[in-house]
Amino acid sequence: MANFDIRNNEIFSANKEDGAKRIIFMGTGDFALPILNVLIADKKNTKVIGAITKPDAKVGRGRSHDRDVQSNPIKETVLSNGIHLWQPNKLDEDLHKELSELKPDLLVVVSYGKILPASYVKIAKHGAINIHASILPKYRGASPIQNTLINGETETGITIIQINEGLDTGPMLAQAKVPIQDKDNTARLSEILATLGANTMLKLLPDYFAGKIEPREQDHANATLCELISRGDGHVVWLSTTKEIVNRHRGLMHWPGLYTNWHNDHSITRVKIYDILPYTGTYDYKNLAAGTTFLTEQKEFCVRTQDTAIMIGSLQREGKTKQDVFAFISGNPTIVGTQLL
């Protein structure tokens, strides 16, 4: 396995030469995009002859024909570069036959969203590789970046593996690591790791095609698995520590965000909370129960946690627009001094 320590955000490039390997790319979403762009630009080593991404998805509420189609950055990039695109509902035998006839040298899979059938791994001469956003074997599965932040890790990275029939269980070809900073959230860390993955892959491929990389088995006994993030993961448990709540906020900031329940006027209202920071002021909150809100002399809106307190900058009642804390309290003054659930 190759070990890389790439900490800059510059993506390598190469001049066009003959002998480029034929690549079929499989990916969906923003994390996959920098890696696709590198493969397209690296005309010395690679030629993307086709790409597979998930079908267009409709977003929003209401009837299907009234909802907007979500933009797919992979689709847009592929079509703008004149590359053949597939958006199958499933990876079936017909698509397998069509891909096999193209005689690709390698399948590159990045955040595609579906497990690759065993028969697809054999389509390409050099098999299929995956760029995964964690230091495997930790955080196998669908949401490694979110779970890395939620769990308060101080280091993360990417791992390039050969795909086998398991979920992120294939032998490792390369790893690269980066420290996690306090300001990192899911969006920022995803961008850093995508660039890291692109750079690492580009350095790896020449040796991989030449047979110079010795795959290394993962330490399966120390593997951890992370599940898909659900909307319910955003519910704040106020008996958690301040650090745990802040880390959850960092991990779920993009989606679904954090929310709490407020018992208001004999009904329970869901309130989303934004712009969370540890409270470091002098207000005496020690005798308050976890989840109790308070307003400091400096008009800072805070909530008691298990150990200290957090300060909130913006709130949003369910079905309403997001407001800064002053506007929200002006319209909802009884939220001060209540216990959130």
FENRA-V851459 format. One record per backbone hydrogen bond with DSSP energy under -0.5 kcal/mol. CO is the residue of the C=O (numbers start at 1). NH is the residue of the N-H. E is the energy in kcal/mol with one decimal. If there is no record, write none. Layout:
CO_NH_E / CO_NH_E
This chain:
2_175_-1.5 / 4_177_-0.7 / 5_7_-0.6 / 10_12_-0.5 / 14_43_-0.6 / 21_23_-0.5 / 21_47_-2.9 / 22_105_-2.5 / 22_106_-1.7 / 23_25_-0.5 / 23_49_-2.6 / 23_50_-0.9 / 24_108_-2.3 / 25_52_-2.9 / 26_110_-3.0 / 29_32_-0.6 / 29_33_-0.7 / 30_33_-0.6 / 30_34_-0.7 / 32_36_-2.1 / 33_37_-2.6 / 34_38_-1.9 / 35_39_-1.9 / 36_40_-2.2 / 37_41_-2.3 / 38_42_-2.3 / 41_43_-2.2 / 42_45_-0.7 / 42_46_-2.7 / 43_17_-0.7 / 45_21_-3.3 / 47_23_-2.9 / 47_49_-0.8 / 50_25_-2.4 / 51_86_-2.3 / 52_27_-2.1 / 57_70_-3.9 / 59_68_-0.8 / 63_66_-1.7 / 63_67_-0.7 / 64_67_-1.1 / 68_59_-2.7 / 71_73_-0.6 / 72_76_-2.2 / 73_77_-2.0 / 74_78_-2.6 / 75_79_-2.5 / 76_80_-2.0 / 77_81_-1.1 / 78_81_-0.6 / 78_83_-2.4 / 79_82_-1.5 / 84_51_-2.1 / 86_53_-2.2 / 90_92_-1.4 / 92_96_-1.8 / 93_97_-2.4 / 94_98_-2.0 / 95_99_-2.7 / 96_100_-2.3 / 97_101_-1.8 / 98_102_-0.5 / 99_102_-1.2 / 100_103_-1.5 / 104_125_-1.8 / 105_126_-2.9 / 106_24_-2.2 / 107_109_-0.6 / 107_129_-2.6 / 108_26_-2.9 / 109_131_-1.5 / 110_28_-0.9 / 111_28_-1.0 / 117_120_-1.2 / 117_121_-1.0 / 118_122_-0.7 / 120_123_-1.5 / 124_127_-1.5 / 127_107_-2.0 / 128_163_-2.7 / 129_109_-3.0 / 130_132_-0.7 / 130_161_-2.3 / 132_134_-1.5 / 132_159_-2.4 / 134_136_-1.4 / 135_138_-1.8 / 137_140_-0.6 / 137_224_-1.8 / 140_226_-3.3 / 143_147_-2.1 / 144_148_-2.2 / 145_149_-1.8 / 146_150_-2.6 / 147_151_-2.1 / 148_153_-2.1 / 149_152_-1.7 / 154_180_-2.6 / 156_178_-2.8 / 158_176_-1.9 / 159_132_-2.9 / 159_161_-0.6 / 160_173_-3.6 / 160_174_-1.4 / 161_130_-2.4 / 166_168_-0.9 / 171_162_-2.6 / 172_216_-2.2 / 173_2_-3.4 / 174_160_-2.7 / 175_4_-3.0 / 176_158_-2.3 / 178_156_-2.7 / 179_181_-0.5 / 181_184_-1.7 / 185_189_-2.9 / 186_190_-2.3 / 187_191_-1.8 / 188_192_-2.1 / 189_193_-2.7 / 190_194_-2.2 / 191_195_-1.9 / 192_196_-2.2 / 193_197_-2.8 / 194_198_-2.2 / 195_199_-2.6 / 196_200_-2.5 / 197_201_-2.4 / 198_202_-2.1 / 199_203_-1.8 / 200_204_-1.9 / 201_205_-2.5 / 202_206_-0.6 / 204_207_-0.6 / 204_208_-2.2 / 205_209_-3.0 / 206_210_-1.4 / 207_212_-3.0 / 207_213_-0.6 / 208_211_-1.3 / 212_214_-0.5 / 213_215_-0.8 / 216_172_-3.4 / 218_220_-1.6 / 219_222_-1.8 / 220_223_-1.5 / 224_140_-2.9 / 226_142_-0.9 / 230_233_-1.4 / 231_234_-1.7 / 232_235_-1.6 / 234_259_-2.5 / 236_238_-0.7 / 237_240_-2.0 / 240_306_-2.5 / 241_245_-2.1 / 242_246_-2.7 / 243_247_-2.5 / 244_248_-2.0 / 245_249_-2.3 / 246_250_-2.3 / 247_251_-2.1 / 248_252_-2.2 / 249_253_-0.8 / 250_186_-1.9 / 252_257_-2.1 / 258_273_-2.1 / 259_236_-2.5 / 260_271_-3.1 / 261_263_-0.5 / 261_341_-3.3 / 262_264_-1.1 / 262_269_-3.1 / 264_267_-1.2 / 267_264_-3.0 / 267_269_-0.6 / 269_262_-3.2 / 270_318_-2.1 / 271_260_-2.6 / 272_316_-1.8 / 273_258_-0.6 / 274_313_-1.5 / 274_314_-1.3 / 275_313_-0.8 / 277_311_-3.5 / 283_285_-1.1 / 285_288_-2.1 / 289_292_-2.0 / 291_340_-3.2 / 292_304_-2.6 / 294_302_-2.8 / 296_299_-2.1 / 299_301_-0.5 / 300_296_-2.0 / 300_302_-0.6 / 301_312_-2.7 / 302_294_-2.2 / 303_310_-2.3 / 304_291_-3.0 / 308_305_-2.4 / 309_279_-2.6 / 310_303_-2.2 / 311_277_-2.0 / 313_325_-2.3 / 314_274_-2.5 / 315_323_-3.0 / 316_272_-2.8 / 317_320_-2.5 / 323_315_-2.4 / 324_328_-2.4 / 325_329_-2.5 / 326_330_-1.9 / 327_331_-1.6 / 328_332_-1.7 / 332_335_-1.8 / 333_336_-1.4 / 335_338_-1.2 / 338_293_-2.7 / 338_340_-0.6
